[in-house]
Amino acid sequence: MESGERSAASFFNDAPARRPAAPTAPAAPAAPVHERPRAAAPAAAPAPGRPPSARPAPGPGGEIPGSGDVRQVLAAGGAPESLAGPVAETLGERAAEALREDPWQLLAVPGVRPDQADGFARALLGPACEPGDERRALALTGWLLERAALEGHTALESSTLRDALAKVSVPDPDEALRTAIAEGAVLVFQDALDAPPGARPQAADDEDAEQPVRVLLGLDRYALAEESLADALARMASTFVPPQDGEAPTGGPGAPEWESSAAAAPTASAAELVRTVAAHGLVAHSGGEAARAEPAALVAAARALGLRAYAAAHSEDGRRRLAASLGEAPGADPEAASAAVTVAGLLADAEGPGRDEEGALALDLLAVLDAPQLDVERAAMLVESLPDGARLVLSGDPGVLGSAGPGRVFADLVAARRCPQVVSRTPDPGPIGELVSGIGIGELNQVEAPGKEVVIVPVRDAGEAVHRTVQLVADSVPRAIGIPAEQTQVITPGHGGAAGTRALNAALKTRLNPGPGQFGGFDPGDRVAYTPAPGRTVPGTVVSADAEGLRLDCAGSPVVVPRTEVGELVRHGWALTAHQAAGARWPAAVVVLPGDATAGLTRAWIYTAFSRGERHLSVVHGAEGALPRAVAEIPFKERTTRLRALLQAQVPAGSTA
């Protein structure tokens, strides 16, 4: 993933943190399987934020209680005292005692690696420290599953987890898994698999036939989120009562009113969406950038019919584009633009209709755009917040990258085929739209670009890639295309490397806004990427800094980042990764493909990066044959999730449009 997570390796003055390679999944389970009853869905959705922990409130001086005792334990184990704050924040007020009892709990601190935790444990335990220690196996099991979540998985096949434990020198991985299951550290699931191609269909009365299953292990946090989401989606489908032909509406528009709205829709695809949503409580809608106008037309039509209808986007930029579409939709009321919100703002009750007396969002219809960016936890919060009988439309471009957090919510909903699906027939216009449409079906085509809408800039190495990128942003694009540097976004595969975001941002700052970095490495005028919560990136500009923290302007909204959190939450933002850029668009995009980053290229990554520019796309191309190969042969990185199976088991089958 491109999370930009801050590594704890710097605390140890050690080599950079190494992410474990994603192991392939063998077939046979290694651990015994226990069935687990389904958990009830939560009654109300909390506001979004960081993952819950036992974090105590900071004291008057900003220090977390208990961190003083933690420093003593860290010193005894040879770990730097600067880890005291993160340890106390993660493990709570009893952090020091917890580390003395189980030194491997240090692995719960984000960024700490197994070799660092092992060294810490050896210093504290001496000869009693052994590779087969049960505490070590339990901590490593949780660590591996958390690392898998960073790669988008909500669970792992048991054999995959067993092999991963062997790679971190657990002597008996099978026993480690049995212990983790018995201790409740991990949960075990059996998910039914589709029959292999060519297999004989099972007869209805063939009770002895075995259905293929896969055995998955996961953490309670993600298991509950997926199960709650599946339950909530089933509720949306089952509690909705469609209007009937010939019947007078009882508090809502009837079938004739919906049909009139569909007939007035601006396109055939928009009309199809209106008709489908009129009759169903849960609908999936797929399409590219131009298709965003269709859910906007739906929301405008629903509001004209008297419904409390809203549309939510992933980013502030997406919300602004959505508001413009709502204002332009046929028949839109003057207040239609106010129906555009962000998912984060809606969940935090900072935007949208607010909540009713039961804690549900006070609305009748919600269309969620950029749905592929919903991770499973945020999706569960959102859908659990909807009232019974409301309509929900999940809309998105199936070609873009998935969420930065775990899960593949939109893809699983589409694959489950348990709700109507409307596929837009509205193509994205222009040379960029033509290029991206081809990439979406696995073809990298040359396109005619008479207005220099698409430009390919070949480079030999990463150093030349950085040089040409700065030249494009600062000189060539403003001069030839008329788009200023502040409206051009650079996108590159990762943060590290000779042409990653760090190197590119350093070079772009030197050219576009040179300065000493007087405010923790930042100067007024610096473009930044602010991360208020995992998986959310908010572009902004540095305004100033004072005793309260770093002051940013994020799309016209003032934000103050506390001084102690600047290093964790703020990066320079002239260059972003594709995951950070998903859900937003800029007048121009410069996509950098250095030769040392080709291993991570997929069709979804290229599709996402290339589609971020509205009027112009420059590709700084050093990937050679890896670019067309990724487009043709590597659609996306696989994620192991359970939502599709849960939906197929729970949600009543609906018609498929």
N, C-alpha and C positions, 0 to 999 in steps of 0.2 A: 504494500500500500504506500501511498504518498502522504502519510499522515503528518510528517514533519515533527514527529514526537521527539522531545528533548531527551537525549540519551544520558544515563547516569554514568557513562564511561568517563566523562570529563571529571567527575568527582574522584575517580580512582586514578586519574592521570595515566590511563591505560590506553590500549589500542581502541580504535572506534568500535562501537558495538556491532556485532555481526548478527544479522537476522538469520534464523535457522532456515535452511532450504525447505521448501514445501515438499514433503515426501509424497510419493505416489501411494495409492491406496490398494493394497492387496485385498484379497477377497475374504479370507477366513477370519472369524472373530477370535480374539485371544482371551477374552474374559467371559465369565458366566453372565447371563442376561437376566435381569429382573424387570418385570413389568412395573411401570410407575403410573399411578392414576393421574388423570389430567387435572391440572391445577385450575382453580376458578379464576376467571379474569378479574383484574382489579376493578373496584367500584368506580374510581375516578382517576383521571390522569393527572399526574403532577406536572408542574412546569418543567420545561427542558432545562438541562444543566449538565454538570459533570456527573460521571458515575457515582452512585452513593457510596459513602465510606463512613468509617467511624471518626471522621475528622472533628476534633474539638475546635471550639471557637478560639481565635487568636486572643492573646492577652493584650493589655493596654499598650505594650511596646511592640505589638505585632508578632511576638514570638508565640508559637503554638505550645500550649501547656504540655509538659512532659518531655520537651525536646532537650532539656538540660540533662535529665537522667539518660536519655538516649545517647547523648554525646559520650558519656562515660562507657557505655556498652560498645559503641562504635570504636572508640579509642582502644579498648581492650581487644577488639577483633581486628585491629589494623585498618579500619575503614576511616575515611576522613570525617571530621566533625561536621563538615558542610552538608552531609547527608541527614543530619538530625531533623531538620524541618520536614523534608519529604517523608522520612520514616514515621515521624509523629503524626503527620497528616494522613498517611495511609493506614497505619496500624492503630491509631487512637491513643488515648491517655495511658493505656497499659503497654505502650510500645516497647519500653525498656524491658519490662518483665517478659513480654512475649518473645523478644529476641534472645534473652538468656535461656528461655525454655526451648526455643526452636530457632536457631540462627538462620535457617533457610527461609524463614519468613521474610528475610530481606528481599527475596525474589518478588514479593508483592509490590515493591516500589518500582514504578515505571522506569524502564531503561536498565535496571540491574540485570547482569547476565549470570548464567549458572556458574561460570568459573570464578566470578567475583564472590558470589554467595558461598561457594565451596571454600575459597580462601578465608573468608570471614569465619565460617564454621570451624575450620581447622584451627584457627587462632584461638577461638573460644573453647572448643571441646578437647583439643589436643588429641591424644591417642584414641579417644572414644569416637572420633569422627571417622565414619566409614562410608564408602560409596553406597552400600546397601541399606543405610539408615532409613527407616520407615518415614521419618519426617522429611528427609530429602526427597524421597520418591513422591510423597504427597505434594510438596511444594513444586517440584518439577512438572507434575501432571497438570496442576493449575496454571503454571507458567506457560506450558506448551499450548493449552487451550486458549489462554489470553492472547498469545502470539498468533494463533490461528484466527482469532477474531479480528486482529489487525489486518489479516489477509482477506477478510470478508466472510469467513466460515462461522456458522453458529454451532457447529458440532464437527467431530471428526470420526471417521470409521475407526472401530476399535483396533484393527490391525495397523492402521496408519499411526495411531497414538502409541501403540506398542513399539513400532519401529522407531518412532521419534524418541521414546524413552531410552531405547538401546543406544541411540546416537549420542545421548548425553550421559552415557556410562552408568545407567541403572543396571545392576547385575542381573536382576530377574524381572523383566518388564511385565510378564504375566502376573506375577505375585503383586507387583506394584499396582496394577490395575484392579486386581481383586480387592486389595486393601483400600484403594481410593473409592471404590464402589461401596464397600462395607462401611466406610467412614462417612459416606454421604458427600465426599468432596466432588464427585462427578455423578451425573445421572446417566442411565442407560435407556436406549430407545430401540425398538424394532420398527422400521419403516418398510412398508410393502414396496416392492419394485415392479416396474412394468415387465411383463413376460418378454423374454428375448425374442428377436425376430425369428419367425419360422416355427415357434413353439406351438404345440397343439393346444387350442383353447380348452380351458377347464370346464367340464360339465357342471351344471348347477347342482347335481346330486352327488358329485364326486367329492365326498368329505375327506377322503384320504389324500387327495392331491395337495402337495405343498406349494404354497405361493412363495416366490422368491422374496427374501427380505434382506435388508442390510442392518447391521448393528452399529449404532452410533453412540458416542459418548460426548457429553456436553456439560457446560456449567449451568447451574440453576438459573442464573440471570438471563441468559439468552434463550434457554428452554421455555421459561415462563413467558418471555416476550413473544416468542413465536406462537405459543399456545393461546395466549391472550389475544393476539392479533387474529388468529384463525377463528376463534370464538366470536370476536367482534365483527369480523367480516360476515360470518354466518348469520349473526344477528341482524346486520344491515339487510341481507337478502331476505330474511324470513319475517321481519317485522313490518316491511313495507307493503302497503296495500295499494295497488294501481287503480287509477280512475277507470270506471266502466263506461262503455258506450251507452248513450241514452239515459244516463243517470245524472241528476243534478249534483254538482259538487257539494261536499259537506265540509267546508272549511278550506278547500283547496281547489285549484283549477281542474275541470273535468277533461275527458278525452277530446271533445271538440275544441276546447281552448288550446290544448297542446298541439292539436293538428294544425290549427291556424298559425301558431307560432312556428311550427316546422315549415309550413308553406312559405312563410315570410323570411326564412333563414337565408343568409347570403350565398351559401354554396350547397351543393347536394350532400356533401359530407357533414356539414353543420346540421342540415335537416335530418339526416339519418341519426345523428347524435341526439338531437332533441326528441325524436320519436322514441328512440331506445330508452332514454332516461325517463321519459314520461311513464313508461311501463315497468321499470325495474328500479330496485333500490341500490344495486351495485353494478357498475359498468366500468369496463376497461376501455380506454381510448388511446390509440397509437397514431403517431405522426411526427413529422419533422417540425422545423421552426415555423413554417407557414401555417401548419395545422393548429398552432396555439390559438388562432383566431376562432376556432370552432368551440372549445369550451367557454371562451369569452362570450360568443354569441349565445350559447346555452344559458349562461348565468344572466345575461342581459334579458333574454326571453323569460326566464323564470321570475326575475324581479318584476318584469312588466305584468306577469300574471299574479303578482301579489305575494310571491314566496320570498322567504328570507334566504337569499342565495348569495354565496360568496365563492371566491376563487383564491387559492393559495399557491404561491410560487416558492421555490427553494431559496432564492437570493433576493436582495433588495433590487438589483437590476432586473431580475425576472418579474418582480412585483411592479416596477415602473412600466415595463413593456406590457404587462397584463392590464394595468390600469388604462394605458393608452388604447388597447384593443377594446376594453369594456366601454370606454367613452365613445368609440367610433362604431360600436355595434348597432345594427338597425333597431330602432325603437328603444334605445337605451335611455333611461331617465337621467337627469342632470347629476344625480348622486351615484351613478353606476360605478365611477372610478373608485369610490370609497369601498367598494366590495372587493377590491384587490388587496390581499394581505400576504405576509410571509408565513410559512408554517411555524417558525419560531415565535413570531409575534402573536399568532393565533393561540398557540399553546400557553404562552405566558400571559394571556389576557391583555396584552398591550395593543393588539389590533383586532378588528373584527367585532362580532356582536356581543361578546361577553358570554356569561353562563346563566342558565336558569336556576331555579331554586333547588334542583336536584344535582347541580354541578355539571350538567351537560351544556355544550355549546348551543346557544339560542339561535339555531338555524334550521332550515328545511332542506337545503341542498348545498353540498360542498364539492367543488371541482378542484382537485389537487394536481397542478401542473408540475413538471419536472419530477414525476413520481419515481423514476429510477434512482433519484438521489435520496430517497427515504430509506434509512436503515431500519432494522426490525424493531428496535426499541422506540424510536421516534414514531414509527408507523403505529405501533401498539398504543402509545399515548394518544395519538390523534384519533384513531378510529374508536377507541374506548370513550373518547369525549363526545362522540356524536349521539344524539338522542334516538330512541326507537322511532322507526317510521321515516327517518330522513333518507335522502338520496345521497350516494357517494359516487363520484367519478374519479378514478385514478387515471391520469393522462400523462403520457410521456413519449419520448423518442426511444424506441427499443434499441437503437444503435449506439447510444452513448454509454459511457462508463457507469458502473453501478455505484452504490453509495460508498462513502468513505468509511462508514461503520459496517458492522457485520450484517449479513443478510442479502437477499436479492428479491425484495418484496414485489416489485412490479413484474419482474420476469417470472417469478413463481406464480403470481396471480394469473398471468397470461398463459403460462404452461399448464396450469391446473384445469383451465377451460371449464370453470364452474360458475361463470357469469357471462353475460353478453359482452362481445368485443366489437368495437367499431374501429375500423382501420381507415384512416383518412386517405383520400385520393387527391389531396392538394399537394402538388410538388413544391419544393423549395426553389425559388427563382434564381436566375443568373448563373454565371460560371462557377461560383463557389457552391451553390446549391446542386449544380450538375455534378461537380467533382465529388461532393459528399454523398450524394445519392448513389453514385457508382461504388464508393467505398462501402456503403451499407450492405451491398449485395456481393462484396468480395472482389470488386473490379477497380483497379487504379488506372483511370483513363486520363488521357490528355484532353484538355478542354480549351476551346477558343476563348481568349480573354483580351478582346481588343482594347479595353480600358485598363489593362494591367490589373485586373481584379485578382488574378493568381500569378505569382512570380516564384520561380524556383531558383535558389541561389546555391550552387554546388560549392562545397568546401572540402579541404583535404583532411583537416584535423580539428580538434576541439579548440585550439588557440585561434585558428582562423574563424571558427564558428562564432566565438565570442566577439571577435573584431567586426565581422560582417553584421552581426546582430545589432551591435551598438551603432554602426553606420546606418543600417536600415531605419532604426527607431529615431535617431537624432537627425538624419539628413535625407535619406532617399525617399522614405514614405511621405514626410511632410512636403518635400519639394515636388515629387512626381504625382502623388495621389491627393495632396492637400489635406492630409489628416495629421494633426499635431502629435507630438510625442506623448502627451498626457492622455491621448485617446487610443494609443497603441498598446496592446498587451502582448508580452513575450510569454511563450509556453514551452516548457521543456520537460523531459520525462521524470527527472528526480531532483532532489535537493543537492546531493553530492556530485562529485566528479568535476572534471575540468570545464564542463559546460552545463553544470547544474544550476539551480536557482541561486545558490550562494555566490558562485563565480560570476554569473550574469548580473546579479543585482549589484555586486561590488563594482563591476565595470560600468554599468548603467548609472549608478550613483556618481561615480567619478566624472562622467561626461555630463549628466543632466542636472545634478544637484550636489556639486562638490561641497564638502564640509568636514569638520573634525569629528562629527558624531557626538556632539556635546551632551545629548540626552540619552545616555545608555547606548550609544552607537547610532543614534538618529538625530537628524537636523530638521528644522522647519522646512516644509516643502517636500520631504521624502515621501514617496509612495510606499505604502505598507500593506501587509496582509494581516488583519487582526482575526484571531481565532477565539471567539467568546465561549465556544463549546466544541467538544470533539466533533470533527466532520463539518464544521461550519467555518467558512472563510469569508470575511467581510473586507473588501478593499477600502482603503482610506488614505488620508494624507495627514502627516504630522503638522500640527499647528504650533504647539509650544509644550513646555513642561514646567511643573512647579512642584511644591511639596506634596501635592496630592497624587501626582503621577504624570504620565505622558498623555497629552491632550490631542485627540484625533478628530478629524472631520470625516465621517463615514457617510457619503452620499447626502450631505447636508445635515446629518444628525451628529451632535457633539458626543464624544465618548472619552471618558477618562480611564486609562489603564493604570492601576496602582503600580508604584515603582517596583515593588517586589515581584510583580507578575509580568513586567515588560519582556524580560528575557525569554519567558515561556510562551507568551501569547502574541507577540508582535514580531513579524519578520519584514524585511524590505519586500516590496510588492511589484516592482517593475516586471519581474519574472515570476511566474507561478507554475505549478504542476497542472496537468490536465484535470486531476481530481479537484484541485482548488478552484479552477476556472469553470467547472461544470455548473450549469444553471445561470451563467452570465454571458453576455456578449459585448464586444467592443467594436467601434468602427473599423479598426484594423487589428489583425493578429499576426505575430511573427512566431512561427513554430520552429523550434530548434531541434534537430535530430542528429546529435553527434554520434560518431561511430562507436563510442564506448558505451552507448546506452541502448543499443539495438536489442539486447536480450529481453528487455521488458516491453517491447512493442507488441501491440495487439491491434486487431481491426477496430475494436471499441475505443482504444486510446487514440488512434489516428483519427477516427471519425469525430470524436469529441474535440480534439485539439483543432482540427481543420475547420470545424463548424463554429468556432468562437468569433470569427471575423464577419462583420456584416457587409462591409464594402470591399475589403482588401485582405488577402492572405499571402504572406511571404513564407516560403519554406526554406530554411537554412539546412541544406540536405547533405549530410555526411554519412548516411546510413547505407548507401549503395543498395545492394539487392535485398537487404533486410526489410526495407519499406514495402515493396510489392509482395514479398513473401508473407509478411505479417498480415497484409490486407487480404490475401488470397487464402491463407492456411491457418491463421491463428485468430479465430473470432474474438475470444475473450479468455480471461483467466477463470478457470472453474472455481465455484464456491460450493461447499457442502452445507446444505440447509435442509430444514424439515418442513418448511411452510407449504410447499407444493403437496406433499403427502397429507399434511393435516387438512388442507383445503379440500382435497379430493375425498377425504374421509368424512368431513363435516358439512361442507356447504352443499345444499341441494343443487343438483344439476340444473342449469338454466340454458336457454337457447343461446346459440352463438351466432352473432351477426357476421 
